[in-house]
Structures are given as C-alpha cells and as structure tokens.
Amino acid sequence: MRKVEKHLFKRSAAFVMLIAVIASVLFPFYSAMADPVIPQPYDPKPETVKPGEYKPNPTLPKGDPANPNSSGSNSQPATSGGQGGNGSGGNGGTNSSNSPQAWDDALWYKTLKFTVKDLGMGYASFIDAVRTNGFSWKDFYFNRAGIARGILNFIPGEAGQWAGLVGDTWDGVDKGIQTYAQYQNFRHVQSLVRGSQAVRDLGQVADQALSYSQAVGQAGYALTKLGKGLAIADIAISGGETIFHTYKAFTTDGQESTDYAFKALASGGSALFSAGVLVGPTPVGVGLMVVGGIAWGIGTIYKHRDTIKKVANKAKDAVKSAWNTVKGWFS
C-alpha cells in the first residue's frame, strides 16, 4: 500500500506541475486572444453640410443681437442636435462596453480559483481519500473532472460560452451523482440509527441527532480533519462570491441587477452543496445538497440562457430538416 500510495503521489504531483507550467505559459496570452481587433483601412467620408436659408424669429424684437443659430432655423439646429446625439450615444456605448470588469470574472481571479480550488484543494482531497479509504476510481474521476472543468473556463470568445455550458452541464451531472451517493449512504446510516433506537429504546430528538452523528462515524462516512478543512474552504470561496453578488444585485439596476441576483443564487447554492458534504449523510446534509444543487442549477441555467436558446434553435432546425427529408421520400 505504501508503494502504491508513493507512486500515486509522484504521478499526481507531476500532473499538477505540468498543469501549472502550461497555465503559466498560456494564461499571459489570454487577454490577447479574447478580443481580437482587425485593423480597418482609413476611409474618410466627410459629410457635406448645406446651409439653410436664414429665417428670423418673428417673436424677437427687431434689431435683437441674438445668435441666428438660436432662432427658428430649420437646418442648423438639426445639424447640431444630430452631432450631439451621435457623440453622447457613442460615448454611452463606449462607457458601457469599457466598464470595469467585476473581480469574480477577471482572469486573475479565475487563475487563482483554478490553482487553489481545482488543483490544490482537489489534489489534497484526493490524497486524503486515498490515505483514508484506499485508491478509488470514483475519487480519481471526480478529482480529474474538476481540473478539466476548470480548464474549460479559460477558453475565450464564443467558443468559451459553449465550453462553459458543457462544463457546467458536466458539473451538474456530477452533483447529481454525488447527491444520490450521499442519499444511499444516508439510507445506510438511517438503518443503523433505527437499529440502535430499537435496541436502546431511544425516542428523544437530541439523542436521535447524536445517534446520527455516531452512526456516520461508525459507517466510515465521516470526513477527516483535512476533508473538513477543504469543505470549509470551499464554502468560504462560494460564500464570498455570494456576498459580492448579493451586494451588486442591490446596488445596480435593470438587467445588471437581475444578472447578479442569479449569480448570487448559483454561488449560494454551491456553498449550500458544500455544506451538505461537510455535514455528511444525515437528513440535514442530504437536504442541504438537494436545495443547494437546485439553486445552483437555476442560477447556472439563467447564466447560459442565450447559449441554451442557440442550442434549442439548432436542434429545432435539425428536426425540421430531418422531417422535410423524410417527407420528401414519400412525396
């Protein structure tokens, strides 16, 4: 077992170092890849302005030294107003597009989160599981799947939107698998609790809760100290994002406020899910995982709503095309 564990440690360490080297080489080019700008040749097209006929304002007294441009001229105000509208509209669009990027969407935070959570915490959790229960392909899969999904978050542009949808769908499936496994463990723990209650004739709520805690340990489902620390760190990361998203939801307006509200729902759901993992296979733990998973799913679906619409439209077009092809065979 020592040899297997030592060999596994070396392989995992080499894998983490390889990912870190690749990240350090590729990430500096991310900003250059995200929004490519193709220079266009300069083609000036000056607009020809034809001055209109001056018509004095009849409401002004004769000999008034007012600027003729402020009078009832038909063409001059239109020209000034048009220039003003274009300038303010263009600046408004530029300001909105160049607005400061939120820190939770910035490259530095994605890199930090990937390094700490997916690489560091994921690797530590996997090693902790191997030392406690031995090597398991399930633990190996969940560790490598988390790293793969973290890498998908760095794909820029429209391809990144599709990659994000794939990664979050993948994550949702894994959350469902984890929740079902936790429920199966809860069934086992519940049978131990009911057996102990039948033997010892326990009926008080406090004793029942204590019995659940004892049964989790007896069944071998309790987290180690390292496992609990990693779960708490995961809760802290998701909880910090939830606080920020909630604050922005109340301090912004319109669509931006709605977007942050659903972001808060997703990150809050992730925190609840991790809290359920920390509590373990108990009624409270399973309940937190179910509620957290649903909240995370709603917020994530809203996040990818535009990409989901594109997928639905393409699927609809594909079905129509197939139906028309079949109809053509019998016409």
C-alpha positions in Angstrom: 0.0 0.0 0.0 2.9 2.4 0.8 4.4 1.8 -2.6 1.1 2.3 -4.4 0.5 5.5 -2.4 4.0 6.8 -3.1 3.7 6.0 -6.8 0.3 7.7 -6.9 1.7 10.7 -5.1 4.5 11.1 -7.6 2.2 10.8 -10.6 -0.3 13.3 -9.1 2.5 15.8 -8.3 3.9 15.5 -11.8 0.4 16.1 -13.2 -0.1 19.2 -11.1 3.3 20.6 -12.1 2.6 20.0 -15.7 -0.7 21.9 -15.5 1.0 24.7 -13.6 3.6 25.0 -16.3 1.0 25.0 -19.1 -1.0 27.6 -17.3 2.0 29.9 -16.7 2.8 29.8 -20.4 -0.7 30.1 -21.9 -2.5 32.5 -19.5 -0.5 35.6 -20.4 -1.8 35.3 -23.9 -5.4 35.0 -22.8 -6.2 38.7 -23.0 -4.8 39.0 -26.4 -6.9 36.0 -27.6 -10.1 37.1 -26.0 -11.0 40.1 -28.2 -9.0 40.2 -31.5 -9.1 43.5 -33.3 -8.7 43.5 -37.0 -7.4 46.9 -38.3 -9.5 48.5 -41.0 -8.2 50.9 -43.7 -8.9 54.5 -43.1 -11.6 55.7 -45.4 -12.7 59.3 -44.6 -16.1 60.3 -45.9 -16.8 63.9 -44.8 -20.4 64.8 -44.7 -21.5 67.7 -46.8 -23.5 70.3 -44.9 -25.7 72.6 -46.9 -26.6 75.8 -45.0 -30.3 76.5 -45.0 -31.9 79.8 -45.6 -32.0 82.1 -42.6 -35.4 82.9 -41.3 -35.6 85.3 -38.4 -37.7 84.6 -35.4 -40.8 86.8 -35.5 -41.2 86.7 -31.7 -37.9 88.5 -31.2 -37.9 92.4 -31.5 -36.2 93.9 -34.5 -32.5 94.6 -34.1 -32.1 91.8 -31.4 -28.5 90.8 -31.4 -29.3 87.2 -30.7 -27.3 84.5 -32.4 -29.1 83.5 -35.6 -28.3 79.9 -34.8 -30.6 80.0 -31.8 -33.5 81.2 -33.9 -36.1 79.1 -35.7 -33.7 77.9 -38.4 -34.8 74.5 -39.9 -31.4 73.1 -40.8 -28.9 74.4 -38.2 -30.5 73.0 -35.0 -31.0 69.7 -36.7 -27.3 69.6 -37.6 -26.2 70.5 -34.0 -28.7 68.1 -32.5 -27.6 65.3 -34.7 -23.9 65.8 -33.8 -24.8 66.0 -30.1 -26.8 62.8 -30.3 -24.1 60.8 -32.1 -21.5 62.0 -29.6 -23.4 61.2 -26.5 -24.7 57.9 -27.8 -21.3 56.8 -28.9 -19.8 57.7 -25.6 -22.5 55.9 -23.8 -21.9 52.7 -25.7 -18.2 53.0 -25.2 -18.6 53.6 -21.4 -20.8 50.6 -21.1 -18.6 48.3 -23.1 -15.5 49.5 -21.3 -17.0 49.4 -17.8 -14.7 47.9 -15.1 -14.8 44.1 -15.1 -16.0 42.5 -11.9 -13.3 40.8 -10.0 -15.1 37.4 -10.0 -15.0 37.4 -13.8 -11.4 38.7 -14.1 -8.6 36.5 -15.4 -6.5 36.8 -12.2 -9.4 35.5 -10.1 -10.2 32.7 -12.4 -6.5 31.7 -12.4 -6.3 32.0 -8.6 -9.5 30.0 -8.1 -8.4 27.3 -10.5 -5.0 27.0 -8.8 -6.3 27.0 -5.2 -9.6 25.1 -5.6 -9.3 22.8 -8.6 -5.6 22.0 -8.4 -4.6 22.5 -4.8 -7.8 21.6 -2.8 -8.8 18.9 -5.3 -5.4 17.2 -5.1 -5.4 17.4 -1.3 -8.9 15.9 -1.1 -7.9 13.1 -3.4 -4.8 12.2 -1.5 -6.8 12.4 1.8 -9.4 10.0 0.4 -6.6 7.6 -0.8 -5.0 7.6 2.7 -8.3 7.1 4.4 -10.1 4.5 2.2 -7.5 3.5 -0.3 -7.5 4.2 -4.0 -10.9 4.6 -5.7 -11.6 5.2 -9.3 -14.6 7.3 -8.3 -12.4 9.7 -6.3 -9.9 9.7 -9.1 -12.6 10.7 -11.6 -14.0 13.5 -9.5 -10.6 15.0 -9.0 -9.6 14.9 -12.7 -13.1 16.1 -13.8 -12.8 19.1 -11.6 -9.5 20.0 -13.1 -10.8 19.5 -16.7 -13.9 21.8 -16.0 -11.6 24.4 -14.5 -9.5 24.5 -17.7 -12.7 25.0 -19.8 -13.3 28.3 -18.0 -10.3 29.8 -19.7 -11.5 29.3 -23.3 -12.2 32.8 -24.7 -14.8 34.2 -27.0 -17.9 32.4 -28.3 -16.2 29.1 -28.0 -15.8 29.8 -24.3 -19.6 30.2 -24.0 -20.1 26.7 -25.5 -17.3 25.3 -23.3 -18.8 26.9 -20.2 -22.2 25.3 -21.0 -20.6 21.9 -21.5 -18.5 22.3 -18.3 -21.5 23.4 -16.1 -23.7 20.7 -17.6 -21.0 18.2 -16.7 -20.7 19.7 -13.2 -24.5 19.4 -12.8 -24.4 15.7 -13.7 -21.6 15.1 -11.2 -23.5 17.0 -8.5 -26.5 14.7 -9.1 -24.3 11.6 -8.8 -22.8 12.9 -5.6 -26.2 13.7 -4.1 -27.5 10.2 -5.0 -24.4 8.6 -3.4 -24.9 10.7 -0.3 -28.6 9.6 -0.2 -27.5 6.0 -0.4 -25.1 6.5 2.4 -27.9 8.2 4.4 -30.1 5.1 3.9 -27.3 3.0 5.5 -26.8 5.4 8.3 -30.6 5.6 8.9 -30.8 1.8 9.2 -28.0 1.9 11.9 -29.9 4.7 13.7 -33.2 2.9 13.7 -31.5 -0.3 14.8 -29.8 1.4 17.8 -33.1 3.1 18.6 -34.9 -0.3 18.7 -32.2 -1.8 20.9 -31.8 1.0 23.3 -35.4 2.3 23.0 -34.4 5.9 22.2 -37.0 8.4 21.2 -35.8 11.9 22.0 -34.8 14.2 19.3 -31.5 15.1 20.8 -30.5 11.5 21.2 -31.6 10.8 17.6 -29.4 13.6 16.3 -26.4 12.3 18.4 -27.1 8.8 17.2 -26.9 10.0 13.5 -23.6 11.6 14.2 -22.3 8.4 15.8 -23.7 6.3 13.0 -21.9 8.4 10.4 -18.6 7.7 12.1 -19.4 4.0 12.6 -20.2 3.6 8.9 -17.0 5.3 7.9 -18.6 8.3 6.2 -17.2 11.0 8.5 -14.7 13.4 6.9 -11.2 13.6 8.1 -9.8 16.9 9.6 -8.3 17.7 6.2 -11.5 16.9 4.4 -13.5 19.1 6.8 -11.0 21.9 6.3 -11.2 21.6 2.5 -15.0 21.7 2.6 -15.0 24.8 4.8 -12.6 26.5 2.4 -14.9 25.6 -0.5 -17.8 27.1 1.5 -15.7 30.3 2.2 -14.9 30.8 -1.6 -18.6 30.3 -2.7 -19.8 32.3 0.3 -17.6 35.2 -0.6 -18.8 35.2 -4.1 -22.4 35.1 -2.9 -21.9 38.1 -0.6 -20.4 40.1 -3.5 -23.1 39.1 -6.0 -25.9 39.9 -3.5 -24.4 43.3 -2.8 -24.2 44.1 -6.5 -27.8 42.9 -7.0 -29.0 45.6 -4.6 -26.7 48.4 -5.8 -27.2 48.1 -9.5 -30.3 48.5 -11.7 -32.1 46.8 -14.6 -30.6 43.8 -16.3 -27.3 44.0 -14.4 -29.1 43.7 -11.1 -31.0 40.7 -12.4 -27.8 39.0 -13.6 -26.1 39.5 -10.2 -29.2 38.1 -8.4 -29.0 34.9 -10.4 -25.2 34.8 -9.8 -25.9 35.0 -6.1 -28.4 32.2 -6.4 -25.8 29.9 -8.2 -22.9 30.7 -5.8 -25.1 30.4 -2.8 -26.3 27.1 -4.0 -22.7 25.9 -4.4 -22.0 26.9 -0.8 -25.0 25.0 0.5 -24.0 22.0 -1.5 -20.5 22.0 0.0 -22.1 22.5 3.5 -24.1 19.3 2.8 -20.9 17.4 2.0 -19.4 18.8 5.3 -22.4 17.7 7.4 -22.4 14.2 5.9 -25.1 11.6 5.1 -27.6 12.9 7.6 -31.1 14.4 7.0 -29.7 17.9 7.2 -26.7 17.1 5.0 -28.8 15.5 2.2 -31.3 18.3 2.4 -28.6 21.0 2.0 -27.2 19.1 -1.0 -30.6 18.9 -2.7 -31.5 22.5 -2.0 -28.1 23.8 -2.9 -28.0 21.8 -6.1 -31.4 23.1 -7.3 -30.4 26.7 -6.5 -27.1 26.3 -8.3 -28.9 24.7 -11.3 -31.4 27.6 -11.6 -28.7 30.2 -11.5 -26.5 28.3 -13.9 -29.3 27.8 -16.4 -30.0 31.5 -16.4 -26.3 32.2 -16.9 -26.3 30.1 -20.1 -29.8 31.1 -21.3 -28.6 32.7 -24.6 -26.4 29.7 -25.4 -29.2 27.3 -24.5 -31.5 29.2 -26.9 -29.0 28.7 -29.6 -28.8 25.0 -28.9 -32.6 24.8 -28.9 -32.9 26.6 -32.2 -30.2 24.5 -33.9 -32.0 21.3 -32.6 -35.3 22.7 -33.9 -33.8 23.4 -37.3 -32.2 19.9 -37.4 -35.6 18.3 -36.6 -37.3 20.3 -39.3 -34.6 19.4 -41.8 -34.9 15.7 -41.0 -38.7 15.9 -41.2 -38.6 17.6 -44.5 -36.2 14.9 -45.8 -38.5 12.1 -44.6 -41.5 13.8 -46.2 -39.5 14.1 -49.4 -39.1 10.3 -49.6 -42.9 9.8 -49.7 -43.8 12.7 -51.9 
